[in-house]
Amino acid sequence: MRQRLSHHVNGQRLWDRLMLLANYGARADGGVDRPALSDVEAEARAQLIGWGRELGLQPFTDPIANLFLRLEGSRPDLSPVLIGSHIDSQPTGGKFDGAFGVLAALEVIEAIRASGEQPLRSIEVVAWTNEEGSRFAPGMSGSEAFAGVKPLETLLAVTDAAGCTVREAAERVLARDVDVPQRPFGWRPAAFVEAHIEQAPLLERAGVPIGVVTGIQGTRRYRVRVRGEAAHAGTTLRAERKDALMAAVRMIRAIDAVASDPADVMLTVGMMRLTPNAPSVVPEEAYFSIDLRHVDDAVVDRIDAEIRRIVADECGPCSATLDQIAHAPSLDFAPQIRAAITTAAEAAELPAMPIYSAAGHDARQLHYICPTGMIFIPCRGGISHNPAEWAEPDHVTAGARVLADVTMALASQGDEGAGRA
């Protein structure tokens, strides 16, 4: 009987690559700071291309600098199976978020090479551009451009805090690529599977190494700008002030109150900037973020209406503008991909459980154009976006083993079975 591809997965090689990739943007506290489209991400990208070329993979990119490493199938005319994630990080990120999915995908190619088999469909390892959105907000620019969720020109015009556009940063990264041809958008994969750490504690608490992700909860993200008037802190009466910060505080307090029902609403104000940000000056401007998430779209929509009302009502003598920068409804992943992940975990004798993703991922965007699914592995304490982020080596290997068998099953299907395992 033919041996399953998962038996050829080398967990130690995968772990070593994870630790090596973490050197690109390494922080003194053990974390990773690898901003999207930065010089350090370009160096990590070159490392991926080097590993891919050692395996005989053909690298490709596109106008927003997504990176693809292609293993040719016996029927290259068929649409390929995509597997991967992203390699950019939060400023205080860890070693596993995104990177695990990309390197697990590369290990799948290693396993195929070791097996001596050639899949029917081509398989492409992908590293999507700007998933995190920490430098260029919102995130998932690369997968949104690829899937046609937003116009390319809109995504390329986004700027970072220093005024650099995605276009400018992507051009610098693309200029550093050596012999990497650029492909246009407009093609659709047969399927996409993304492996990722859970970024929550449910798998760890259950003692289960594999999560079969059923879907992703809905989200809305905003930026609020409150404009007041700078004034002397010691001579301007409070009744005469146009204090932008106090107006922002009133807004945030009221939004927090309306987002308390139901109790599982996720509301975060994670960024605030003040102008002039001086101890003895009444703030002239307050600029802050709102991140709203819940599995029920009706709940998100109701709170959205309240947020808009509160920003208008609580600005007092100041003025305020609200800009919604992202809106993504809740979604369910393709049943056939979920079934394939469950089957692969059972065959590998790895306990698995269905699990919903509270965090957003590039798989959200691919869901709109092809059958898509995700494989979760536990992370210690559910901690992520933090230098303390950690995944056990055995779980890393387990996730790669399941990904390998799922990928080979999907890549063995012809047109009549594309996306079905």
NORLINFEN-V833046 format. One record per residue. N is the residue number from 0. PSI is psi in whole degrees, -180 to 180 (* if undefined). NEAR is the number of other ideal C-beta (glycine too) atoms within 10 Angstrom. D_LAST is the distance of its C-alpha to the last C-alpha in Angstrom with 1 decimal. Layout:
n:N psi:PSI near:NEAR d_last:D_LAST
n:N psi:PSI near:NEAR d_last:D_LAST
This chain:
n:0 psi:139 near:3 d_last:18.8
n:1 psi:134 near:6 d_last:16.9
n:2 psi:141 near:9 d_last:17.1
n:3 psi:148 near:18 d_last:14.2
n:4 psi:-31 near:24 d_last:14.5
n:5 psi:-24 near:23 d_last:15.5
n:6 psi:-17 near:13 d_last:18.7
n:7 psi:-1 near:19 d_last:19.9
n:8 psi:130 near:25 d_last:19.9
n:9 psi:100 near:14 d_last:23.7
n:10 psi:-36 near:17 d_last:24.5
n:11 psi:-41 near:9 d_last:28.1
n:12 psi:-43 near:15 d_last:27.4
n:13 psi:-45 near:23 d_last:25.2
n:14 psi:-44 near:18 d_last:27.9
n:15 psi:-39 near:12 d_last:30.6
n:16 psi:-38 near:20 d_last:29.0
n:17 psi:-45 near:20 d_last:28.7
n:18 psi:-35 near:10 d_last:32.4
n:19 psi:-44 near:13 d_last:33.4
n:20 psi:-30 near:22 d_last:31.8
n:21 psi:-14 near:21 d_last:33.6
n:22 psi:-22 near:13 d_last:36.9
n:23 psi:103 near:22 d_last:36.4
n:24 psi:19 near:22 d_last:38.0
n:25 psi:136 near:15 d_last:38.9
n:26 psi:158 near:16 d_last:41.2
n:27 psi:-24 near:6 d_last:44.1
n:28 psi:9 near:9 d_last:42.6
n:29 psi:-7 near:13 d_last:39.4
n:30 psi:-169 near:22 d_last:37.4
n:31 psi:133 near:28 d_last:36.1
n:32 psi:96 near:17 d_last:37.5
n:33 psi:83 near:28 d_last:35.5
n:34 psi:152 near:21 d_last:36.0
n:35 psi:137 near:27 d_last:33.9
n:36 psi:28 near:28 d_last:35.2
n:37 psi:171 near:20 d_last:38.0
n:38 psi:-40 near:13 d_last:39.5
n:39 psi:-33 near:17 d_last:38.0
n:40 psi:-35 near:25 d_last:34.5
n:41 psi:-36 near:19 d_last:35.2
n:42 psi:-43 near:14 d_last:36.1
n:43 psi:-38 near:24 d_last:32.9
n:44 psi:-43 near:24 d_last:31.1
n:45 psi:-35 near:17 d_last:33.1
n:46 psi:-43 near:16 d_last:32.1
n:47 psi:-44 near:23 d_last:28.4
n:48 psi:-40 near:20 d_last:29.1
n:49 psi:-45 near:11 d_last:31.1
n:50 psi:-42 near:19 d_last:28.4
n:51 psi:-42 near:20 d_last:26.0
n:52 psi:-33 near:14 d_last:28.6
n:53 psi:-27 near:9 d_last:29.2
n:54 psi:3 near:14 d_last:25.7
n:55 psi:19 near:12 d_last:26.3
n:56 psi:144 near:22 d_last:24.3
n:57 psi:120 near:15 d_last:25.7
n:58 psi:147 near:21 d_last:26.6
n:59 psi:159 near:17 d_last:26.8
n:60 psi:-173 near:21 d_last:28.1
n:61 psi:-177 near:21 d_last:28.9
n:62 psi:-15 near:18 d_last:31.9
n:63 psi:13 near:24 d_last:31.2
n:64 psi:22 near:28 d_last:30.5
n:65 psi:143 near:24 d_last:26.8
n:66 psi:129 near:27 d_last:25.9
n:67 psi:138 near:22 d_last:23.0
n:68 psi:114 near:26 d_last:22.7
n:69 psi:126 near:20 d_last:20.8
n:70 psi:118 near:23 d_last:19.4
n:71 psi:134 near:16 d_last:19.6
n:72 psi:173 near:18 d_last:16.9
n:73 psi:-18 near:12 d_last:18.0
n:74 psi:76 near:15 d_last:17.4
n:75 psi:-12 near:11 d_last:19.0
n:76 psi:-20 near:8 d_last:19.5
n:77 psi:151 near:18 d_last:15.9
n:78 psi:143 near:17 d_last:15.3
n:79 psi:164 near:25 d_last:14.3
n:80 psi:129 near:31 d_last:12.0
n:81 psi:138 near:27 d_last:14.5
n:82 psi:140 near:29 d_last:15.0
n:83 psi:-163 near:29 d_last:18.4
n:84 psi:-122 near:27 d_last:21.1
n:85 psi:163 near:30 d_last:24.9
n:86 psi:0 near:28 d_last:27.9
n:87 psi:159 near:32 d_last:30.8
n:88 psi:169 near:31 d_last:32.3
n:89 psi:162 near:21 d_last:34.7
n:90 psi:-32 near:15 d_last:38.3
n:91 psi:51 near:16 d_last:38.2
n:92 psi:179 near:26 d_last:34.6
n:93 psi:-171 near:27 d_last:33.1
n:94 psi:-11 near:21 d_last:31.3
n:95 psi:-31 near:25 d_last:27.7
n:96 psi:116 near:27 d_last:27.0
n:97 psi:-55 near:27 d_last:24.8
n:98 psi:-38 near:28 d_last:25.7
n:99 psi:-45 near:25 d_last:23.4
n:100 psi:-38 near:34 d_last:20.3
n:101 psi:-46 near:27 d_last:21.7
n:102 psi:-29 near:29 d_last:22.7
n:103 psi:-38 near:32 d_last:19.6
n:104 psi:-40 near:26 d_last:17.8
n:105 psi:-36 near:24 d_last:20.6
n:106 psi:-31 near:28 d_last:20.3
n:107 psi:-43 near:32 d_last:16.7
n:108 psi:-41 near:23 d_last:18.4
n:109 psi:-44 near:20 d_last:21.1
n:110 psi:-40 near:25 d_last:18.8
n:111 psi:-44 near:21 d_last:17.3
n:112 psi:-42 near:15 d_last:21.0
n:113 psi:-30 near:13 d_last:22.0
n:114 psi:-20 near:16 d_last:19.5
n:115 psi:6 near:7 d_last:20.9
n:116 psi:160 near:16 d_last:17.6
n:117 psi:124 near:14 d_last:16.9
n:118 psi:158 near:23 d_last:13.5
n:119 psi:-52 near:17 d_last:13.2
n:120 psi:150 near:28 d_last:13.0
n:121 psi:152 near:23 d_last:15.6
n:122 psi:133 near:25 d_last:14.9
n:123 psi:127 near:24 d_last:17.6
n:124 psi:132 near:29 d_last:19.0
n:125 psi:141 near:28 d_last:20.8
n:126 psi:107 near:30 d_last:23.8
n:127 psi:149 near:34 d_last:24.7
n:128 psi:135 near:33 d_last:28.3
n:129 psi:56 near:32 d_last:30.3
n:130 psi:-41 near:25 d_last:27.7
n:131 psi:-37 near:23 d_last:30.5
n:132 psi:14 near:19 d_last:33.2
n:133 psi:-31 near:21 d_last:36.0
n:134 psi:-47 near:24 d_last:37.7
n:135 psi:111 near:25 d_last:36.6
n:136 psi:141 near:19 d_last:36.0
n:137 psi:177 near:23 d_last:33.7
n:138 psi:-170 near:24 d_last:30.7
n:139 psi:30 near:27 d_last:27.4
n:140 psi:-45 near:32 d_last:29.4
n:141 psi:-47 near:28 d_last:27.1
n:142 psi:-32 near:29 d_last:23.9
n:143 psi:-42 near:26 d_last:26.0
n:144 psi:-44 near:28 d_last:27.5
n:145 psi:-44 near:29 d_last:24.3
n:146 psi:-8 near:22 d_last:22.8
n:147 psi:22 near:14 d_last:26.2
n:148 psi:-37 near:17 d_last:26.7
n:149 psi:153 near:16 d_last:30.3
n:150 psi:141 near:11 d_last:32.5
n:151 psi:-44 near:18 d_last:32.8
n:152 psi:-35 near:9 d_last:36.5
n:153 psi:-43 near:12 d_last:36.5
n:154 psi:-38 near:24 d_last:34.3
n:155 psi:-23 near:19 d_last:36.4
n:156 psi:-10 near:11 d_last:39.6
n:157 psi:140 near:20 d_last:38.8
n:158 psi:156 near:15 d_last:41.3
n:159 psi:-175 near:18 d_last:41.6
n:160 psi:-24 near:9 d_last:44.7
n:161 psi:0 near:6 d_last:46.6
n:162 psi:3 near:7 d_last:46.0
n:163 psi:133 near:16 d_last:43.6
n:164 psi:160 near:16 d_last:41.1
n:165 psi:-40 near:26 d_last:37.4
n:166 psi:-49 near:18 d_last:38.4
n:167 psi:-44 near:13 d_last:41.1
n:168 psi:-41 near:26 d_last:39.0
n:169 psi:-39 near:26 d_last:36.0
n:170 psi:-38 near:15 d_last:38.5
n:171 psi:-42 near:15 d_last:39.9
n:172 psi:-45 near:21 d_last:36.6
n:173 psi:-33 near:17 d_last:35.7
n:174 psi:-23 near:8 d_last:39.1
n:175 psi:-16 near:13 d_last:38.5
n:176 psi:141 near:18 d_last:35.4
n:177 psi:115 near:9 d_last:36.3
n:178 psi:47 near:7 d_last:34.9
n:179 psi:104 near:18 d_last:31.9
n:180 psi:151 near:10 d_last:31.4
n:181 psi:132 near:11 d_last:30.7
n:182 psi:149 near:13 d_last:28.2
n:183 psi:164 near:7 d_last:28.6
n:184 psi:177 near:13 d_last:26.4
n:185 psi:-7 near:8 d_last:24.8
n:186 psi:155 near:10 d_last:21.5
n:187 psi:133 near:15 d_last:18.1
n:188 psi:162 near:25 d_last:15.0
n:189 psi:-33 near:23 d_last:11.6
n:190 psi:161 near:29 d_last:10.6
n:191 psi:132 near:32 d_last:12.6
n:192 psi:129 near:28 d_last:12.4
n:193 psi:123 near:30 d_last:15.9
n:194 psi:143 near:30 d_last:17.2
n:195 psi:154 near:28 d_last:20.6
n:196 psi:152 near:31 d_last:23.4
n:197 psi:-38 near:23 d_last:23.7
n:198 psi:27 near:19 d_last:27.3
n:199 psi:167 near:21 d_last:28.3
n:200 psi:7 near:14 d_last:29.3
n:201 psi:-45 near:16 d_last:27.0
n:202 psi:-43 near:23 d_last:24.7
n:203 psi:-44 near:19 d_last:27.9
n:204 psi:-35 near:11 d_last:29.8
n:205 psi:-11 near:13 d_last:27.2
n:206 psi:33 near:9 d_last:27.0
n:207 psi:128 near:20 d_last:23.1
n:208 psi:-18 near:25 d_last:21.6
n:209 psi:127 near:26 d_last:18.2
n:210 psi:129 near:27 d_last:17.9
n:211 psi:105 near:23 d_last:14.9
n:212 psi:124 near:25 d_last:16.4
n:213 psi:-27 near:16 d_last:16.6
n:214 psi:-174 near:20 d_last:18.7
n:215 psi:136 near:24 d_last:21.9
n:216 psi:156 near:22 d_last:25.4
n:217 psi:157 near:22 d_last:27.7
n:218 psi:150 near:21 d_last:30.4
n:219 psi:139 near:21 d_last:33.6
n:220 psi:141 near:21 d_last:35.6
n:221 psi:161 near:21 d_last:39.3
n:222 psi:132 near:16 d_last:42.2
n:223 psi:130 near:24 d_last:45.7
n:224 psi:118 near:17 d_last:48.9
n:225 psi:124 near:30 d_last:52.2
n:226 psi:126 near:17 d_last:55.4
n:227 psi:-133 near:25 d_last:58.7
n:228 psi:129 near:16 d_last:61.8
n:229 psi:141 near:17 d_last:62.8
n:230 psi:163 near:17 d_last:66.0
n:231 psi:131 near:10 d_last:68.1
n:232 psi:-21 near:12 d_last:67.0
n:233 psi:-13 near:6 d_last:70.6
n:234 psi:-11 near:6 d_last:72.4
n:235 psi:118 near:16 d_last:70.1
n:236 psi:145 near:7 d_last:70.2
n:237 psi:-35 near:8 d_last:66.9
n:238 psi:-19 near:6 d_last:67.8
n:239 psi:1 near:10 d_last:68.2
n:240 psi:154 near:20 d_last:65.0
n:241 psi:78 near:21 d_last:61.9
n:242 psi:106 near:22 d_last:59.7
n:243 psi:-36 near:28 d_last:56.1
n:244 psi:-45 near:20 d_last:54.9
n:245 psi:-36 near:19 d_last:56.4
n:246 psi:-42 near:24 d_last:54.9
n:247 psi:-40 near:27 d_last:51.4
n:248 psi:-42 near:16 d_last:52.0
n:249 psi:-42 near:16 d_last:52.8
n:250 psi:-49 near:26 d_last:49.7
n:251 psi:-41 near:19 d_last:47.4
n:252 psi:-43 near:11 d_last:49.2
n:253 psi:-39 near:17 d_last:48.8
n:254 psi:-39 near:23 d_last:45.1
n:255 psi:-38 near:11 d_last:44.5
n:256 psi:-45 near:11 d_last:46.3
n:257 psi:-22 near:16 d_last:44.2
n:258 psi:9 near:21 d_last:40.9
n:259 psi:-5 near:10 d_last:41.9
n:260 psi:118 near:11 d_last:40.6
n:261 psi:169 near:10 d_last:38.0
n:262 psi:-19 near:6 d_last:38.2
n:263 psi:14 near:12 d_last:34.6
n:264 psi:135 near:18 d_last:35.2
n:265 psi:112 near:15 d_last:34.7
n:266 psi:128 near:17 d_last:37.8
n:267 psi:130 near:12 d_last:38.8
n:268 psi:96 near:16 d_last:41.7
n:269 psi:-8 near:9 d_last:40.9
n:270 psi:134 near:13 d_last:43.1
n:271 psi:135 near:14 d_last:46.8
n:272 psi:135 near:13 d_last:49.3
n:273 psi:147 near:17 d_last:52.9
n:274 psi:128 near:16 d_last:55.6
n:275 psi:2 near:10 d_last:58.0
n:276 psi:49 near:12 d_last:56.8
n:277 psi:140 near:12 d_last:60.4
n:278 psi:-31 near:5 d_last:61.9
n:279 psi:23 near:7 d_last:65.0
n:280 psi:130 near:15 d_last:63.5
n:281 psi:128 near:21 d_last:62.1
n:282 psi:129 near:26 d_last:58.5
n:283 psi:-32 near:21 d_last:58.5
n:284 psi:141 near:19 d_last:54.7
n:285 psi:130 near:26 d_last:51.8
n:286 psi:121 near:17 d_last:48.2
n:287 psi:163 near:20 d_last:45.3
n:288 psi:155 near:17 d_last:41.6
n:289 psi:130 near:25 d_last:39.9
n:290 psi:114 near:17 d_last:36.2
n:291 psi:129 near:22 d_last:35.2
n:292 psi:144 near:22 d_last:31.9
n:293 psi:153 near:23 d_last:30.7
n:294 psi:-27 near:18 d_last:27.7
n:295 psi:114 near:14 d_last:29.7
n:296 psi:-33 near:15 d_last:30.4
n:297 psi:-37 near:10 d_last:33.6
n:298 psi:-45 near:20 d_last:35.0
n:299 psi:-43 near:22 d_last:34.4
n:300 psi:-39 near:14 d_last:36.0
n:301 psi:-45 near:16 d_last:39.0
n:302 psi:-33 near:21 d_last:39.7
n:303 psi:-46 near:16 d_last:39.3
n:304 psi:-38 near:10 d_last:42.2
n:305 psi:-39 near:14 d_last:44.2
n:306 psi:-45 near:23 d_last:43.7
n:307 psi:-40 near:13 d_last:45.0
n:308 psi:-45 near:13 d_last:48.0
n:309 psi:-44 near:22 d_last:48.8
n:310 psi:-39 near:22 d_last:48.9
n:311 psi:-39 near:11 d_last:51.3
n:312 psi:-29 near:12 d_last:53.5
n:313 psi:9 near:20 d_last:53.8
n:314 psi:-16 near:21 d_last:54.9
n:315 psi:-131 near:17 d_last:58.6
n:316 psi:-4 near:13 d_last:60.9
n:317 psi:175 near:22 d_last:58.0
n:318 psi:156 near:13 d_last:55.5
n:319 psi:144 near:21 d_last:51.8
n:320 psi:142 near:12 d_last:48.7
n:321 psi:129 near:16 d_last:45.1
n:322 psi:117 near:9 d_last:42.3
n:323 psi:115 near:15 d_last:38.7
n:324 psi:-12 near:14 d_last:36.7
n:325 psi:142 near:17 d_last:33.2
n:326 psi:120 near:15 d_last:31.6
n:327 psi:120 near:21 d_last:27.9
n:328 psi:163 near:13 d_last:27.0
n:329 psi:152 near:19 d_last:24.7
n:330 psi:158 near:17 d_last:21.0
n:331 psi:133 near:12 d_last:17.9
n:332 psi:162 near:26 d_last:14.5
n:333 psi:127 near:17 d_last:11.6
n:334 psi:-36 near:12 d_last:10.6
n:335 psi:-31 near:16 d_last:6.8
n:336 psi:-40 near:27 d_last:7.3
n:337 psi:-41 near:20 d_last:9.8
n:338 psi:-39 near:15 d_last:7.9
n:339 psi:-39 near:25 d_last:5.6
n:340 psi:-43 near:28 d_last:9.1
n:341 psi:-45 near:18 d_last:10.8
n:342 psi:-43 near:16 d_last:9.1
n:343 psi:-40 near:27 d_last:9.9
n:344 psi:-42 near:26 d_last:13.3
n:345 psi:-43 near:13 d_last:14.1
n:346 psi:-33 near:14 d_last:13.5
n:347 psi:2 near:19 d_last:15.7
n:348 psi:43 near:6 d_last:18.1
n:349 psi:120 near:18 d_last:18.3
n:350 psi:140 near:13 d_last:19.5
n:351 psi:155 near:22 d_last:17.6
n:352 psi:148 near:16 d_last:18.7
n:353 psi:145 near:12 d_last:17.9
n:354 psi:141 near:20 d_last:20.2
n:355 psi:142 near:16 d_last:21.4
n:356 psi:122 near:23 d_last:22.5
n:357 psi:-21 near:18 d_last:26.2
n:358 psi:155 near:18 d_last:26.2
n:359 psi:152 near:22 d_last:25.1
n:360 psi:162 near:26 d_last:22.7
n:361 psi:-27 near:33 d_last:21.7
n:362 psi:-27 near:26 d_last:18.3
n:363 psi:-47 near:27 d_last:20.4
n:364 psi:-38 near:25 d_last:21.4
n:365 psi:-27 near:26 d_last:18.0
n:366 psi:-28 near:23 d_last:16.8
n:367 psi:-16 near:13 d_last:19.3
n:368 psi:-9 near:16 d_last:17.9
n:369 psi:162 near:19 d_last:14.1
n:370 psi:130 near:24 d_last:11.1
n:371 psi:149 near:27 d_last:12.2
n:372 psi:170 near:29 d_last:12.2
n:373 psi:148 near:29 d_last:14.6
n:374 psi:124 near:27 d_last:15.2
n:375 psi:147 near:28 d_last:18.9
n:376 psi:158 near:28 d_last:21.2
n:377 psi:154 near:26 d_last:24.7
n:378 psi:142 near:27 d_last:27.8
n:379 psi:122 near:16 d_last:31.3
n:380 psi:5 near:14 d_last:33.1
n:381 psi:11 near:17 d_last:30.6
n:382 psi:131 near:16 d_last:32.8
n:383 psi:170 near:22 d_last:31.5
n:384 psi:42 near:18 d_last:33.3
n:385 psi:140 near:16 d_last:35.9
n:386 psi:-23 near:17 d_last:37.1
n:387 psi:-1 near:14 d_last:36.5
n:388 psi:132 near:25 d_last:32.7
n:389 psi:139 near:18 d_last:31.2
n:390 psi:139 near:23 d_last:28.1
n:391 psi:141 near:14 d_last:28.4
n:392 psi:-39 near:12 d_last:27.5
n:393 psi:-36 near:12 d_last:25.5
n:394 psi:-38 near:26 d_last:23.4
n:395 psi:-46 near:23 d_last:22.9
n:396 psi:-43 near:23 d_last:21.7
n:397 psi:-45 near:24 d_last:19.4
n:398 psi:-40 near:30 d_last:17.7
n:399 psi:-36 near:29 d_last:17.3
n:400 psi:-44 near:29 d_last:15.9
n:401 psi:-43 near:31 d_last:13.0
n:402 psi:-40 near:27 d_last:12.6
n:403 psi:-48 near:28 d_last:12.7
n:404 psi:-36 near:24 d_last:9.9
n:405 psi:-45 near:29 d_last:7.5
n:406 psi:-45 near:30 d_last:9.1
n:407 psi:-36 near:24 d_last:9.0
n:408 psi:-45 near:22 d_last:5.4
n:409 psi:-38 near:31 d_last:5.4
n:410 psi:-6 near:28 d_last:8.8
n:411 psi:-1 near:15 d_last:8.3
n:412 psi:136 near:19 d_last:7.3
n:413 psi:-170 near:11 d_last:10.6
n:414 psi:-34 near:11 d_last:12.2
n:415 psi:-15 near:6 d_last:11.3
n:416 psi:19 near:14 d_last:7.5
n:417 psi:130 near:19 d_last:8.1
n:418 psi:2 near:20 d_last:6.6
n:419 psi:132 near:17 d_last:3.8
n:420 psi:* near:23 d_last:0.0
